[in-house]
Amino acid sequence: MSDGERVYGGLDATQRHRRRREQLLDAGLERFAADGWSEATVAGICRTAGLSQRYLYEHFADREELFLAVVERISDEVEQVIRVAVATPEADAVVRARLVLEGIVDRFASDPRQVRVALVESLATERFRMRRRELLARFGDLAARLMRALRDDDRKAGSAGPAEAVTGALLTGGVVELLIAWATDAATVPPDELIDHVVALATAAARL
């Protein structure tokens, strides 16, 4: 039996490979959030992960690739929350919009490190900023589609128009800034009040 086929600790080679990658992603989230992009080091990340540096380079080309992978995992987790909310049976458009917002806010509020990494430290380099813009554009598009669903007339059909796209981007930007404020203990608006207000704004904007 080759080393790749051996089972250690109940895990085969493929499972160990996946577990080490998750350990590195977890450690990256911790170090990038606690130390910031400029101060987080490969050595520190590997110490937090409990792995040697060679394992990091087996999975990622460099520290930047690890950072982007951490952001991508955050994005995937948030999108899964959104998919679950959107698929809620027997929910009307207003309830669905609220569920989506609650899901996003609860997800980030439960782990402020994700806000720090995905929305603050992602401003550190041009490559990160490009990824951040792509992420916010996806959420802005979601906001525009939710507003279209909130319409009470026959304009629900078709894709979101320019006005909805702009309003969706504005709403997304406002929510992002409040998430950052919560993550840095600077927020003054409780989450429930924010969600009520954003849903009301989206509903009003959709019906203009």
C-alpha positions in Angstrom: 0.0 0.0 0.0 1.4 3.4 -1.0 1.5 6.4 1.4 -1.3 8.0 -0.7 -3.5 5.0 0.1 -2.7 4.7 3.8 -5.3 5.6 6.4 -4.1 7.8 9.3 -6.4 8.8 12.1 -9.3 7.3 10.2 -8.7 9.6 7.1 -7.3 8.6 3.7 -4.9 10.8 1.7 -7.7 12.7 0.0 -9.5 13.4 3.2 -6.3 14.5 4.9 -5.6 16.8 2.0 -9.1 18.4 2.3 -8.8 18.7 6.1 -5.5 20.5 5.8 -7.0 22.9 3.3 -9.8 23.7 5.7 -7.4 24.2 8.5 -5.4 26.7 6.5 -8.6 28.5 5.5 -9.7 28.7 9.1 -6.3 29.9 10.2 -6.2 32.4 7.4 -9.5 33.9 8.5 -8.2 34.1 12.0 -4.9 35.8 11.2 -6.1 38.1 8.4 -8.9 39.3 10.7 -6.8 39.7 13.9 -3.5 40.9 12.3 -4.7 42.5 9.0 -3.4 41.7 5.6 -0.1 43.6 6.0 0.8 42.0 9.3 -0.4 38.4 8.7 2.5 36.1 7.8 2.7 32.6 6.3 4.5 31.5 9.5 1.8 32.9 11.7 -1.0 31.4 9.7 0.7 28.0 9.7 1.3 28.1 13.5 -2.4 28.9 13.9 -3.3 26.0 11.6 -0.9 23.6 13.4 0.7 22.8 10.1 4.2 23.2 8.5 4.6 25.8 5.8 5.0 23.2 3.1 1.4 22.3 3.4 0.3 25.9 2.7 2.3 25.9 -0.5 0.7 22.5 -1.5 -2.7 24.2 -1.5 -2.0 27.8 -2.4 0.6 29.6 -4.5 1.2 32.2 -1.9 -0.4 34.2 1.0 -2.5 36.3 -1.5 -4.0 33.1 -3.0 -4.9 32.0 0.5 -6.6 35.4 1.2 -8.7 35.2 -1.9 -9.7 31.6 -1.1 -10.8 32.7 2.4 -12.9 35.5 0.8 -14.4 33.0 -1.7 -15.4 30.6 1.1 -17.1 33.5 2.9 -18.9 34.4 -0.4 -20.0 30.8 -0.9 -21.4 30.6 2.6 -23.3 33.8 2.3 -24.7 32.8 -1.0 -25.9 29.5 0.5 -27.7 31.4 3.2 -29.4 33.5 0.5 -30.4 30.5 -1.6 -32.1 28.9 1.5 -33.9 32.2 2.2 -35.1 32.6 -1.4 -36.3 29.1 -1.6 -38.5 29.4 1.5 -41.9 28.0 0.5 -45.1 30.0 0.7 -43.2 33.3 1.4 -44.3 36.4 -0.4 -41.9 38.9 -1.8 -41.6 41.1 1.3 -41.1 38.1 3.6 -38.5 36.7 1.3 -36.6 40.0 1.1 -36.6 40.1 4.9 -35.4 36.5 5.2 -32.5 37.3 2.8 -31.5 40.3 4.8 -31.8 38.5 8.1 -29.7 35.6 6.7 -26.9 37.9 5.6 -26.9 40.0 8.7 -27.0 37.0 11.0 -24.2 35.3 9.1 -21.9 38.2 9.4 -23.0 39.2 12.9 -22.2 35.7 14.1 -18.6 36.0 12.9 -17.3 39.6 12.7 -14.0 38.2 11.4 -15.7 37.6 8.1 -16.7 41.2 7.8 -13.1 42.3 8.6 -11.6 40.1 5.9 -14.2 40.2 3.1 -15.1 43.9 3.4 -12.2 45.7 5.1 -8.9 43.9 4.5 -10.1 43.2 0.9 -9.3 46.9 0.2 -5.6 46.3 0.7 -4.5 45.5 -2.9 -5.9 46.1 -6.4 -6.5 42.4 -6.9 -8.4 42.2 -3.6 -10.4 45.3 -4.5 -11.4 43.8 -7.8 -12.6 40.7 -6.1 -14.5 42.9 -3.5 -16.2 44.8 -6.4 -17.3 41.5 -8.0 -18.7 40.3 -4.7 -20.6 43.5 -4.0 -21.9 43.6 -7.6 -23.4 40.1 -7.1 -25.1 41.3 -4.0 -26.3 44.5 -5.7 -27.8 42.4 -8.5 -29.6 40.3 -5.9 -31.0 43.5 -4.3 -32.2 44.7 -7.7 -33.9 41.3 -8.4 -35.5 41.4 -4.9 -36.8 44.9 -5.6 -38.3 43.7 -8.9 -40.1 40.9 -7.0 -41.5 43.6 -4.7 -43.3 45.4 -7.5 -47.0 45.3 -7.3 -47.6 45.7 -11.0 -46.8 44.0 -14.3 -43.3 45.3 -14.3 -42.1 42.3 -12.4 -41.3 40.5 -15.7 -37.9 40.8 -17.2 -34.5 41.8 -15.9 -33.8 44.6 -13.5 -33.6 48.0 -15.1 -31.0 50.7 -14.7 -32.8 52.5 -11.9 -33.2 49.2 -9.9 -29.5 48.4 -10.5 -28.5 51.8 -9.1 -30.8 51.5 -6.1 -29.7 47.9 -5.5 -26.1 49.1 -5.4 -26.9 51.9 -3.0 -28.8 49.6 -0.6 -25.9 47.0 -0.8 -23.3 49.7 0.0 -25.4 51.0 2.9 -25.7 47.5 4.4 -22.0 46.8 3.9 -21.1 50.0 5.8 -23.3 49.0 8.7 -21.9 45.5 8.8 -18.4 47.1 9.0 -19.6 49.4 11.8 -21.0 46.4 13.8 -17.7 44.5 13.3 -15.8 47.4 14.7 -18.3 48.2 17.5 -19.2 51.5 15.9 -22.8 50.6 15.0 -25.7 52.5 16.6 -28.6 50.8 14.7 -29.7 47.4 16.0 -29.9 44.7 13.3 -33.7 44.3 13.5 -34.2 48.0 12.9 -31.8 48.0 10.0 -33.6 45.1 8.4 -37.0 46.7 8.8 -35.7 50.0 7.3 -33.9 48.4 4.3 -37.0 46.3 3.5 -39.1 49.4 3.6 -36.7 51.3 1.5 -36.5 48.5 -1.1 -40.3 48.2 -1.2 -40.7 51.9 -1.7 -38.0 52.1 -4.4 -39.4 49.1 -6.2 -42.8 50.8 -6.5 -41.6 54.1 -7.9 
